[in-house]
């Protein structure tokens, strides 16, 4: 979402910082109207209708808490204090969450994450005098619903309310699970729908920054995820799929060790692919090359030794048995002194400074993160083995039969 120029606080008008806050006000009013509408409608009879209303209540509570309410806590929407107080009371009612209590808890959250220095003197914020009023309004609404629409309150509103609080808890947990100072998500759709809430690491470093200007505060190298916070448990499934793929690749690597024709086929197809790469991205006469996971059948070592006889090859392979197997397959006529095997896990911060970095299909890690590595320090050229349907920049097909392609990126 592109940030718009904000209006100075001293300028006349309803809104304190930016006219774009009118969107937050409008959506908050529509949310209240929607809740009122479903409250007055007849009790749903179908299963789909019975489930849709609690889900709507939950999603609206979760969405509002992380957009309208959250922004109003940090940057009150209106210039007039009375308008801000009235809006906080309104949000307390439609969310069922006292905004004074939410504000005190949230500001304490900002004070202790990331952990302050041991010498810091922190004073926990208090809810303030308006908390009884907010609690009273929420209690009055709930009592009215319980007495007038008990079925709706007990079977629709209350389950949706509890589910919404659970979503908020899930969101808050995964916004900080990998980094106390916040984990961001830069997907355009989420940030459009949630008013740049994805810039969470940036928000923690600049908590008073208006939502329209958060993209301008994007931090290079900030912790981030490809998933929004509430969907971040999917990363666990993605990691499990990655491990399963790596195990599958190890099993497939056993085939060329047993069958000569498979070995020749793999060498031929990979040599053609690397030949195209070297034509597109020329390397020095004696380049330094890092090959990740080059154990078992060392086809990349054999291919690059043939194409670049003067190359200095470093193979990073944490399985020592795989290293012994690979060393045994290197022909005695090859220059084994130019190949170094490191029995350790690949670390881009330690294994750096190479002219070419080659990543296998069974790589255990984030391939997208590799593409963000600085080409001047980590490697000058990155070559990644990937599935045929995944395109990560320029590349060439290795084989239709293997369903593999070789992609690369360079400065």
N, C-alpha and C positions, 0 to 999 in steps of 0.2 A: 504494500500500500504506500503510495507516494505521499509524503508529508506536505501539508499545505502551510502557507505562511500564517502564523498565529497573530491575533489581534492583541496589542498591548493591553495590560490590565487597566491602564488608565483611560482607555478609550470608552466612549459611551456605548451603551447597549445592554442587552439582557445577559449575555454570556461573559464570563470573566476572562477567558483566555482565547477562545476561538469560536467562530460561528459554526464550525463543524460539530461542536457539541450539541447542536440542535438535533442531530441524528440520534444521540444518546437519549435526549429528552423524549423525542418522538417514539422511539422504540420502547422506552419505559412506560409511556402512556398506553401504547398498543398492548404491551404485556398485561397491564392492569385490566384493560378492556377485554382481552382474551380470557383471563381468569374469571372475570365477572360473567362472561358469556357462558362458559362451561359450567359455572355454578348454577346459573338459572335454567339451563337446559334440563329436560326430563332425564331421569336416571337411565343410563344406557343399558341395553339388554344384551346386545351381541358381545361375544368374547373380545373381538378386535376393538370395539369401542371401549369396553371396560379396561383394556390394557393401554389404549392410546392416551387416555386422559392422565393417568399417573405418569406415564412417560413424558407427556408434554409438560406437566408441572415440574418434573425432575430436570428436564433439559433447560427449561426457562430459568429455574433457580440457579443451576450451574452456570449457564451462559451469562445471566445478569450479574451474578456475583463476581465473575472474572472480567466483565466489561464495564457496564454502567456503574455498578456499585464500587468496583475497584478504582475506576478513574475518578469517581466523585470523592472517594476518600483522599486521594493524593492531590487532586486538582479540582476543588469544588466548582461545579459548573457555572454558577451564577455570580454576578457581582455583589448582589445584595445578600447579607447574612440571613435575612428572614427567608429568602427564596431557597437558600441552601438548606436551612433547617427544615422547611416544609417538604423539600424533596427527600431529605433523609428519612423523615417520618413516613412518607409515601413508600419509599423503598423498604422500610422496615415492615410495613403491612403486606406488600405484595410478595416479599421474599420470606416473611416469617422469621427474619433474622434482625435483631436490634442493631441498627447501624452504629450506635455509640459503642456497643460491646465489640462489634466487628472491627471498628476503627482502632480501638485500643489494642486488641489482639494482633491485628495486622501490623500496626506500627512497632509493636514489640518484636514481632517476627523480623521486621527489617533491621531492628537494632541488634539482634543477636546472630543474624545470618548475612554475611559470613561472621564467624566468631570474632568479637572485638578484642583488642589487646587486653592483657590481664590487668593493666593499670586503668582501663576505662571505667568511669563511674556512670553506670546506667541507672536510669530511673524509669520504672515501668509505668506506661501511660494508664490513666484511669478512664473509666467509661464516661464519667461526667453526670451532670444533673438530669439529662434528658432520657437516661436509660429507663426510669420508671414509666415515663410517658410512652415510650416505644413498647415496652413490655405490656402496658395496659391496652394499647391499641391492638396488639397482636392477640392478646387474650380475649379481648372483646370480639374480634373477628372469629376466632376459633370457637368461642362459646356460641356465637350466632349460627355458625355452620353446624355445630354439633346438635343444636336444638331444632333448627329449621330444616337442615339437609343432612341428617346423621349418616345415611348410606353413602352419600357423596363424600362426606368428610372422612369416614372411617375406611372406605374401600377405594377411594380415588385420590383425594387430596393428601391424606396422611402418608400412604405408601409412596406417593410421588415426592412428597417433602423429604422423607427419610432417604429415598434414593438420590435425590438432588444433593443432600448433604454428603452422602457417600461419594458422589462424583466430585464434589468440591474437595473432599479429603484426598481422593485419588489424584486429583490435579495438583494439589499442593505438595503431595509426597513426591511425585515424579518430576516436578519442577526443580527439585533439589536433591533427588536421589543420587545423581552422579557428581554433583558439585554443589557445595553449600551456598555459593554465591549465585546460583541459578543456572538452569540449562535452557537455552533458547531453541526456538523452532522457526525457521525462516520461510516456511511454505507460504506462498502468496494467498491461497484461499483461506487458510486458518486466520492469517493476520487481517484479511479483509473482513471476515465474519466476526472476529474478536477484537477489532480495533487495536491491532499491533500488540496484543497480549503475548504473542510468541517471542517478542524481544525481551525475554525475562532476565537474562544475564545483564543486559543493558539497563533494564529497569532497576535492578538492584544496585547498580553503580550510580544511577541517576534517578532516584525515586521520585523527585519532584518534576521530572521532565514530562511535558504534555505528550499524550499518546501520538499526536500527529508528528512529533519530532523524534520519536524513538528510532526509526530507521536510520536517521542521520547519526545516531550514536552507536551503530553496529560496531562491535569489537572484533578486530581480527584475532582469530584463534580462540574466540570464546567457546565454552562448552555448548554444544548444540546437538540436536537429534533430528532425524528425518521425520519423526512422528510427533504430533502434538502431545502434550503431557498426559492427557487422559487415555491416549492410545499407546503410551509408551510400553506397557506390558507386552505389546506385540514384538518389541525388540528381543524379548526372551525367545519367542518362537523363531524369529529370524536367526538368532544365534544358534539355536538348535538345528535349524535347517542348514546353516553354514557348516556346522560340525558334521552333520550327516553327509553333506556333499564332500567334505574332506575325507571322511572314511571311505566313501564310494570311490574317490579318486585313487586312494591307496590300493584298494582291491583291484581296480582296473590297471594300475601300474604293474601288477604281477603278470599280466598277460604277455607283454613284450619280453618278459624274462623267460617265458616258456616257449614262445613261438617266434622263430626267426622272421617269418613273413610279416607278422605284426610289427616287429621291431623295425624292419626296413620301411614299412609303410609309414610309421610314425616319424621316422627320421626324414623321409622324403617330403612329407606334407609340412612338417615344421621348418625344414630348410627352405622350402619355397616361401613360406610366410616371412621368415626372418630376412630372406634376400630382399623382399619387397620393402620391409622396414628399413634396411640399411640403404636402399636406394632413395627412400623418401627422407630419411634422417641420417645423413652421413656422420660417422663417428671418427675419432682420431685413429691413426694407424695402429697404435697400441693402447686401446681404451681399457679403462677399469670397469668391470662388469660385475654386478651382484645378482646372483640367481637365488631366489628364495625357494626353499623346499626342493632342492635338486638331488635328493636321494633316490634310492631304488634304481629306476632306469633313467640315467642322466642324459636324456635326449637333448636338452638345451645346451649342456656343456659340450656334447659331441658336435652339435650343429655349429655353435659359435667358434669352437676350435677349428672347424673346417673353414668357416667363412672369414674368421679373424684370427689367423695363426699367432699374431703377436699380442693378442688380448690377455689381460690379467684377470682371471676369473676367481670370484669368491662365492662359494656356495654356503648359504646359511640354512642348515638343516638340524633340527633339534634331536632327531632320532639317530643315535650312533650306529645302530644296525643298518639303517638305510644308507648311511654314509659308507660303511664297509662294502655294502652291495654295489654302490655306485663306483667306488674306487676300483673294485674288481672288474668292472665293465669297461673301464678306460683302457684302450689298447696300449700295449707296451711301446708302440711306435709314436704315441702322442706325447706332447710335452707336458708331463704331469706336474712339473715344477711350476707351471703357470696357473695351476688350480689349487686354491686353498679351501679346505672344508672347515667350517666353523660349527661345532656341535652346540647350537644355541638357538633360541627363538628370535625371529627377526624383530628388530626394534629400529624404527626409522630415525630415532635420535642418535643411536650409536652406529648403525650401519649406514653411513652417509658419505657424500663426496664422490659418488661413482658417476661415470659417464652414462651408464645404462643400468637400470634396475628392472629385473624380470620377475613378475609375480605369477604364481601358478594358478590354475583353476581351483585347486583345493585350498586356497589361501584362507586362513582363519583370521578374519579381520574385516575392516570396513574399506572396500575398494574405493568408494567415493572419497574417503579421507585421504587415500594415497594420492588422488588427483589434486588434492589441495596442498600437497607438500611443496615447499619452495624448491624450484628446479635448480637454483644456484647452489644449494647446500645439500639437500638430500640426494638428488640425482639430476642429471641434465635431461635424460630421456627416460620415460617410464613406459615399459611394455607390459601389458596385462593379458594373460590368457583368460578368456571369458566364453560364456555360452554364445552361440551364434546369434541369438535374438537380442542380446544386450549390446547396444552400441554406445561406446564411451569415447567418442571422437573418431579420428582417422583410424583405419584398420584394414585388415585383410582376412579373408576366410582361410582357415587352416584346412578344414575338411568338412564336407556335408555329412560324411559318415560319423565323424567324431562330434559333430554339432558344435564345433569350436571355431573361434576367431581370435586373432591377435590384434589388440588395440594399442595405440601408443599416444603419448602426448609429449610435447617438447616446447621449449621457450619460443 
